Amino acid sequence: MEEHVRQLEERLLQPEVCHAAVEVARLLAPAFREFGSSGRIFTKSQLIEALQGEEPVRRSLEEFQTVLLAPGVILATYCAVRYGAGGEPPRRSLRSSIWTCLDDRWQMIFHQGTLLGEP
């Protein structure tokens, strides 16, 4: 399951996926909530709308781990690296997501991002 959830997380980081509202809607549970690294709280529809206006950037995952919280419920934690354009230094954030198996497919029901300060 860890590899499958990692693949789903990586899909959401791909610009061609996060700008496709139908694709994102399929990966997020109806009751989805996000506590963004900006300090804002997003519902599913608010996040889909926000992603449509976001500039495409390259991101990667590091230190990916999962924990089975209950049957059909997985916590994923990792460090996301956002590579800026024009020589900007990469930005790192700690991420956590809760995935649940709904309607025979895994969907994210909660996500939180916390920016890391510079070393």
C-alpha positions in Angstrom: 0.0 0.0 0.0 2.8 2.4 0.7 4.0 2.4 -2.9 0.4 2.9 -4.2 -0.2 5.9 -1.8 3.2 7.4 -2.8 2.2 7.2 -6.5 -1.1 8.9 -5.7 0.8 11.7 -3.8 3.2 12.1 -6.7 0.3 12.3 -9.2 -1.1 15.3 -7.3 2.3 17.1 -7.6 2.4 16.7 -11.4 1.4 20.0 -13.1 -0.6 18.2 -15.7 -2.7 16.5 -13.0 -3.1 19.3 -10.5 -4.4 21.6 -13.3 -6.9 18.9 -14.4 -10.0 19.5 -12.2 -11.6 16.2 -13.0 -8.4 14.3 -12.1 -7.9 16.1 -8.8 -11.6 15.7 -7.9 -11.2 11.9 -8.4 -8.2 11.8 -6.0 -9.9 13.9 -3.2 -12.6 12.6 -1.0 -15.9 14.6 -0.8 -15.2 15.7 2.8 -11.6 16.7 1.9 -9.9 19.5 4.0 -6.4 21.0 3.7 -4.5 23.2 6.1 -2.2 24.8 3.6 1.3 26.0 4.3 0.0 29.5 3.6 -2.2 29.2 6.7 -5.4 29.0 4.7 -8.0 26.2 5.0 -9.3 24.7 1.8 -12.3 22.5 1.0 -12.2 20.2 -2.0 -13.8 22.7 -4.3 -11.7 25.6 -3.1 -8.5 23.6 -3.6 -9.5 22.5 -7.1 -10.2 26.2 -8.0 -6.9 27.4 -6.4 -4.9 24.8 -8.3 -6.3 26.0 -11.6 -4.6 29.4 -11.2 -1.3 28.1 -9.9 1.9 28.4 -11.9 3.3 25.0 -13.0 6.3 24.1 -10.9 8.4 21.0 -10.4 8.1 19.2 -7.0 9.5 16.1 -5.5 9.0 13.9 -2.4 11.6 12.9 0.1 11.5 10.8 3.3 8.1 9.3 2.4 6.5 7.1 5.1 3.1 5.6 5.7 1.3 4.3 8.8 -1.8 2.2 8.8 -4.2 4.0 11.1 -7.1 1.6 10.7 -8.4 -0.8 8.0 -8.7 1.4 4.9 -7.1 4.5 6.5 -3.4 5.4 5.8 -1.3 8.4 7.1 1.4 9.5 4.7 4.2 11.9 5.8 7.0 13.3 3.7 9.1 16.4 2.8 8.0 18.1 -0.4 10.6 20.1 -2.3 9.4 22.9 -4.6 11.9 23.9 -7.3 11.5 27.6 -8.2 11.9 29.1 -11.6 14.7 31.5 -12.5 17.3 30.2 -10.1 15.1 30.6 -6.9 16.3 28.3 -4.2 14.1 25.2 -3.5 11.5 25.5 -0.8 10.9 22.6 1.5 7.7 21.8 3.4 6.6 18.9 5.7 3.5 17.3 4.5 1.0 14.9 5.9 -2.0 13.3 4.2 -4.7 10.9 5.3 -5.9 8.6 2.6 -9.1 6.5 2.9 -10.4 3.7 0.7 -13.8 4.9 -0.5 -15.9 3.3 -3.3 -13.0 0.8 -3.9 -10.4 3.5 -4.6 -8.0 5.5 -2.4 -8.9 9.2 -1.9 -7.2 11.9 0.2 -9.5 13.1 3.0 -7.0 15.5 4.8 -3.8 17.2 3.9 -1.5 19.6 5.8 1.6 21.5 4.8 4.1 23.3 7.0 6.9 25.3 5.4 10.4 24.6 6.7 12.6 27.6 7.6 16.0 28.1 6.0 18.8 26.1 7.6 
